[in-house]
C-alpha cells in the first residue's frame, strides 16, 4: 500500500521543474542551445523569426550568450565575421527568405576569408507553405549553397539532430569554413502564423466577404458623388 501511495503521489515543484528541463533539453531548440554552449559559441545575432522564437528566448535568458536582433541577415554575418577575427565564435539565426540576401556576403567575405560561420536557417516554402514568395526562395537556397561549394545539411529527424548539429559545428571550426543547418518543418514544425494567415485569407476571399466589399465600395462611391454634387 505504501508503495502504491508513493507511486501515485503528486510531483513536487522541484520534480516538475526537473522534468520540464529534461524535456526542453531533448527538444530541437534545447539541442541547439546545448551544442552552441558545448562548442563555446557565445555570440548569436539573429533576425527575428516565429519558428525560432523559443530558441531565441532561451538564448536571451542564458547569460552564457551575447545575443541581439539585427536589421538584415548580412549584417549578422558581418558581425560574426568580425567577432571571429577578434577571437570570438558566433552563429546566426535566420529564416529561408533572409538567405536570399546573403549570396554576396558569403561569396565575398565568409568563404574567401575562411570564417567558420554557423547558420541556422528555419525552412519556409515547403510542406504546406501558403506564401508563394517563400516557396520561390526555398527552391533557390540549396542551389546557391551548392554553387558556393558551401557545406549544408537539412535536418529532418530529431534522433539524428544532435549528431548533425554538433559535428557540423566542429567541422566548421576545424576547417574554418561556413556551414548552413536548414531546419525543416519536419523537425521544428510549421510557423503558427501560417494557420492564422490562411484562415484570414480564406475569410477575406469568401463570396460573402467579396459581396460585402463590393457593396461597401459602391456605397462609398455614391457618397463621394453626392458630396461632390452638394459642393457644386
C-alpha positions as CSV (number, residue, x, y, z in Angstrom):
1,X,0.0,0.0,0.0
2,X,2.8,2.4,0.9
3,X,4.5,1.7,-2.5
4,X,1.2,2.4,-4.3
5,X,0.7,5.7,-2.5
6,X,4.3,6.7,-3.3
7,X,3.7,6.0,-7.0
8,X,0.5,8.0,-7.2
9,X,1.7,10.9,-5.0
10,X,1.8,14.2,-6.9
11,X,5.2,15.5,-8.0
12,X,6.8,18.3,-6.1
13,X,7.6,21.6,-7.8
14,X,11.3,20.7,-8.0
15,X,10.5,17.4,-9.7
16,X,8.2,19.2,-12.2
17,X,11.0,21.7,-13.0
18,X,13.4,18.9,-13.5
19,X,11.1,17.1,-15.9
20,X,10.5,20.3,-17.8
21,X,14.2,21.0,-18.1
22,X,14.9,17.4,-19.3
23,X,12.1,17.7,-21.9
24,X,13.4,21.1,-23.0
25,X,16.9,19.7,-23.5
26,X,15.5,16.9,-25.7
27,X,13.7,19.3,-28.0
28,X,15.2,20.7,-31.2
29,X,15.8,24.1,-29.7
30,X,17.3,22.6,-26.5
31,X,19.7,20.5,-28.6
32,X,20.8,23.7,-30.5
33,X,21.3,25.6,-27.2
34,X,23.5,22.8,-25.7
35,X,25.5,22.3,-28.9
36,X,26.3,26.0,-29.0
37,X,27.5,26.0,-25.4
38,X,29.5,22.8,-25.8
39,X,31.4,24.4,-28.7
40,X,31.9,27.7,-26.9
41,X,29.8,29.7,-29.4
42,X,28.8,32.8,-27.4
43,X,27.7,35.4,-30.0
44,X,24.3,34.8,-31.6
45,X,22.9,37.7,-33.6
46,X,19.6,36.9,-35.4
47,X,16.8,38.2,-37.5
48,X,13.5,37.6,-35.6
49,X,11.5,34.6,-36.8
50,X,8.4,33.0,-35.4
51,X,9.7,29.4,-35.9
52,X,12.9,30.3,-33.9
53,X,11.1,32.2,-31.2
54,X,11.6,29.6,-28.4
55,X,15.3,29.2,-29.2
56,X,15.8,33.0,-29.3
57,X,14.0,33.4,-25.9
58,X,16.1,30.7,-24.3
59,X,19.4,32.2,-25.7
60,X,18.4,35.6,-24.3
61,X,17.7,34.1,-20.9
62,X,21.1,32.4,-20.7
63,X,23.9,34.7,-19.5
64,X,26.4,32.5,-21.4
65,X,25.4,34.1,-24.7
66,X,25.6,37.6,-26.2
67,X,22.6,37.9,-28.5
68,X,20.7,40.7,-30.2
69,X,18.5,41.2,-33.3
70,X,19.9,42.7,-36.5
71,X,18.1,44.6,-39.2
72,X,19.3,42.3,-42.0
73,X,20.9,38.9,-42.3
74,X,24.1,40.1,-44.0
75,X,24.5,42.5,-41.0
76,X,24.5,39.5,-38.7
77,X,27.0,37.7,-40.9
78,X,29.3,40.7,-40.8
79,X,29.1,40.9,-37.0
80,X,30.0,37.2,-36.6
81,X,32.8,37.6,-39.1
82,X,34.3,40.5,-37.3
83,X,34.0,38.7,-33.9
84,X,35.8,35.6,-35.3
85,X,38.7,37.8,-36.4
86,X,38.7,39.2,-32.8
87,X,38.8,35.6,-31.3
88,X,35.1,35.1,-30.6
89,X,32.9,32.3,-32.1
90,X,29.4,33.1,-33.4
91,X,26.3,31.7,-35.1
92,X,23.5,33.4,-37.0
93,X,19.7,32.6,-36.8
94,X,17.5,33.4,-39.8
95,X,14.6,32.3,-42.0
96,X,14.8,30.9,-45.5
97,X,13.6,34.2,-47.1
98,X,16.5,36.1,-45.4
99,X,19.0,33.7,-47.0
100,X,18.1,35.3,-50.4
101,X,20.1,38.4,-49.4
102,X,23.3,36.5,-48.4
103,X,25.0,35.4,-51.7
104,X,27.3,38.4,-51.9
105,X,28.4,38.5,-48.3
106,X,29.1,34.7,-48.3
107,X,31.0,34.8,-51.6
108,X,33.0,37.9,-50.8
109,X,33.6,37.6,-47.0
110,X,32.7,34.4,-45.1
111,X,34.0,31.9,-47.7
112,X,37.2,33.5,-49.0
113,X,38.3,34.7,-45.6
114,X,37.6,31.3,-44.0
115,X,35.1,32.4,-41.4
116,X,33.6,29.4,-39.6
117,X,30.1,30.9,-39.8
118,X,27.3,28.7,-38.3
119,X,24.0,29.4,-39.9
120,X,20.7,28.1,-38.5
121,X,18.0,28.6,-41.2
122,X,14.4,27.8,-40.4
123,X,12.9,26.5,-43.7
124,X,9.8,28.1,-45.2
125,X,8.4,27.5,-48.7
126,X,7.7,23.8,-48.4
127,X,5.3,21.2,-46.8
128,X,2.1,23.3,-46.9
129,X,3.6,26.7,-47.4
130,X,0.9,29.4,-48.0
131,X,3.2,32.2,-49.3
132,X,4.3,31.8,-52.9
133,X,7.2,34.1,-52.4
134,X,8.6,31.9,-49.7
135,X,8.4,28.8,-52.0
136,X,10.4,30.5,-54.7
137,X,13.2,31.4,-52.3
138,X,13.2,27.9,-50.9
139,X,13.8,26.4,-54.3
140,X,16.9,28.6,-54.9
141,X,18.6,28.2,-51.5
142,X,20.2,24.8,-51.9
143,X,21.4,25.5,-55.5
144,X,23.0,28.7,-54.3
145,X,24.8,26.9,-51.4
146,X,26.0,24.2,-53.9
147,X,27.3,26.8,-56.3
148,X,29.3,28.4,-53.5
149,X,30.6,24.9,-52.5
150,X,29.3,25.6,-49.0
151,X,28.6,22.8,-46.6
152,X,24.9,22.4,-45.7
153,X,22.6,19.9,-44.1
154,X,18.8,19.7,-44.0
155,X,17.7,18.5,-40.5
156,X,14.5,16.4,-40.6
157,X,14.8,13.9,-37.7
158,X,15.2,14.7,-34.1
159,X,17.0,11.4,-33.3
160,X,19.9,12.4,-35.5
161,X,19.7,16.2,-35.0
162,X,22.2,16.4,-32.1
163,X,24.8,14.5,-34.1
164,X,24.4,16.6,-37.2
165,X,24.5,20.0,-35.3
166,X,27.5,19.1,-33.1
167,X,29.6,17.5,-35.9
168,X,28.8,20.3,-38.3
169,X,29.9,23.0,-35.8
170,X,33.1,21.1,-35.1
171,X,33.9,20.7,-38.8
172,X,33.2,24.4,-39.5
173,X,35.6,25.4,-36.7
174,X,38.3,22.9,-37.6
175,X,38.3,23.6,-41.4
176,X,37.4,27.3,-41.0
177,X,34.6,27.1,-43.4
178,X,30.9,28.2,-43.0
179,X,28.1,25.7,-42.7
180,X,24.3,26.1,-43.1
181,X,21.9,24.0,-41.0
182,X,18.5,24.0,-42.6
183,X,15.7,23.3,-40.0
184,X,12.9,21.5,-41.8
185,X,9.3,21.8,-40.7
186,X,9.6,18.1,-40.0
187,X,11.7,18.9,-37.0
188,X,10.6,22.3,-35.8
189,X,7.0,22.4,-37.1
190,X,5.3,24.9,-39.4
191,X,5.1,28.6,-38.4
192,X,1.9,29.3,-36.4
193,X,1.2,32.4,-38.5
194,X,0.6,30.1,-41.5
195,X,-2.6,28.7,-40.0
196,X,-3.9,32.1,-38.9
197,X,-3.0,33.8,-42.2
198,X,-4.6,31.0,-44.3
199,X,-7.8,31.3,-42.2
200,X,-7.8,35.1,-42.6
201,X,-7.2,34.9,-46.3
202,X,-10.0,32.3,-46.7
203,X,-12.3,34.6,-44.8
204,X,-11.3,37.6,-47.0
205,X,-11.7,35.7,-50.2
206,X,-15.0,34.1,-49.3
207,X,-18.0,35.0,-51.6
208,X,-19.9,36.7,-48.7
209,X,-16.8,38.8,-47.9
210,X,-16.4,39.7,-51.6
211,X,-20.1,40.8,-51.8
212,X,-19.8,42.9,-48.7
213,X,-16.7,44.6,-50.0
214,X,-18.4,45.3,-53.3
215,X,-21.4,46.8,-51.6
216,X,-19.1,48.9,-49.4
217,X,-17.2,50.3,-52.4
218,X,-20.5,51.1,-54.2
219,X,-21.8,53.0,-51.1
220,X,-18.5,54.9,-50.8
221,X,-18.5,55.9,-54.4
222,X,-22.2,57.0,-54.2
223,X,-21.4,59.0,-51.1
224,X,-18.5,60.7,-52.8
225,X,-20.6,61.7,-55.8
226,X,-23.3,63.1,-53.6
227,X,-20.8,65.2,-51.6
228,X,-19.3,66.5,-54.8
229,X,-22.7,67.4,-56.2
230,X,-23.6,69.3,-52.9
231,X,-20.3,71.3,-53.1
232,X,-21.2,72.3,-56.7
